[in-house]
Amino acid sequence: MFSTFIKLEDDDFNEWLVDPYLSKSMQNNIACSPEVSKQEKFWALYWYKQLESTESRLASLAKMHLLAYLQEPCYQVAKTAAKWLNNNPYSVADLFQIANAEVESILKSFDPRKSSGLKEYFGMVIKTRLRDILRKRKEADPCTNWALLRKVSKRELQKALKNTGFRQKAIAKCTLAWKCFNKLYVPKQPRSTKQLPPPTPQLWEAIANLYNHYRHQLTENTLPVKAETIEQWLEEASSSVRNYWFPVVKSLDNFNSNNDVHRATEDFLNPCDNSPIAVLTAEEDFQDRQNQINNLFGVLSKALAALDGRTQEICKLYYQKKLSQPQIVQQLHMSQPTVSRQLNRARKFLLEALVKWSQNLNINLDSNQIKNIRIVLEEWLKNHSGVFNLSS
């Protein structure tokens, strides 16, 4: 699981390719912790923890182990996406590579204290992420630079610039230039038009003058800039947005030339000197973690019990029995909108219960954290069928 990669042929699964370096790494670590040799979630958590290692080679090794581990959900979401996309210009292989490119960023948002499994979490998030990527690509692919700059939000622009490597001062300057551009560049075409022409030389001068007028708003004094400089900044900004929305995906075949990772498996000290089980035991108080899970389980059970009987039945059929909504409609003789509304009502009620529980623990949640809980809640319901064993 942690040392093999999918080989595709004609957009179909062909075989699993074993990477000898990753295989050697796993064999060495398993030899040091035979008591957990077959525990998939243990190794997923162990390698996830090693992503934060101060030893760059160990962090690189962990990244490749997890990339191998998450091959299956990447492939499954690629196959599914290829089916539901209309006029799809992308092959399963294309979508598979796009999904692989998102592994690192999704891993950054994973919190093992809130989720029961890394693969389950990734499988849920990558579906939404891939849809968003393809939607943005459909909107932005035919856009000229100037149409793209009018389409992107301030937040997305700043994320893209940061992702490219711009420092905070440069991001502030570029953001101000972008604001001035949007204020003065108001084409006659509708905002949705994707083929907007570049500003005229006179308009570039006006944008530069507006920037110089407002540059005192920046945190430090800056010199006036020329129109050519503003144009160059915004060209770079547009390129950053494209690269941020659609990162270049490197073939997994390139892994074979990753000397850093290869040296990692050869040069590290014997892993038995600091075995995986010892590392995780030192980092995690498993009893405290189990207590938190038990408390969370109790909160969800109590909230489910508070739902009316019909809603409980729908949730049980959907999450525990794994029936689709159309199958539930058939079994309970209800309409599709009713089943959908009842499921959404249950999710909202359970989410509110979790947020209230967090507040009782003096944990204040922001909107992003609540969004994260919503994802984890859906995963929890699908993977912990015992929560449906209510008093009834």
HELIX and SHEET records of a PDB file:
HELIX    1   1 PRO A   20  CYS A   32  1                                  13    
HELIX    2   2 PRO A   34  VAL A   36  5                                   3    
HELIX    3   3 GLU A   40  GLN A   50  1                                  11    
HELIX    4   4 SER A   56  TYR A   69  1                                  14    
HELIX    5   5 GLN A   71  TRP A   84  1                                  14    
HELIX    6   6 VAL A   92  ALA A  101  1                                  10    
HELIX    7   7 VAL A  103  SER A  109  1                                   7    
HELIX    8   8 LEU A  118  ALA A  140  1                                  23    
HELIX    9   9 ASN A  145  LYS A  151  1                                   7    
HELIX   10  10 LYS A  154  THR A  164  1                                  11    
HELIX   11  11 GLN A  168  LEU A  184  1                                  17    
HELIX   12  12 PRO A  201  TYR A  214  1                                  14    
HELIX   13  13 ARG A  215  GLN A  217  5                                   3    
HELIX   14  14 ALA A  227  TRP A  245  1                                  19    
HELIX   15  15 LEU A  252  SER A  257  5                                   6    
HELIX   16  16 ASN A  259  ASP A  267  1                                   9    
HELIX   17  17 PRO A  271  ASN A  274  5                                   4    
HELIX   18  18 PRO A  276  GLU A  283  1                                   8    
HELIX   19  19 PHE A  286  ALA A  305  1                                  20    
HELIX   20  20 GLY A  309  CYS A  315  1                                   7    
HELIX   21  21 LYS A  316  GLN A  320  3                                   5    
HELIX   22  22 GLN A  325  LEU A  332  1                                   8    
HELIX   23  23 GLN A  336  ASN A  360  1                                  25    
HELIX   24  24 SER A  367  ASN A  383  1                                  17    
HELIX   25  25 SER A  385  PHE A  388  5                                   4    
SHEET    1   A 2 THR A   4  GLU A   9  0                                        
SHEET    2   A 2 ASP A  12  VAL A  18 -1                                        
END                                                                             
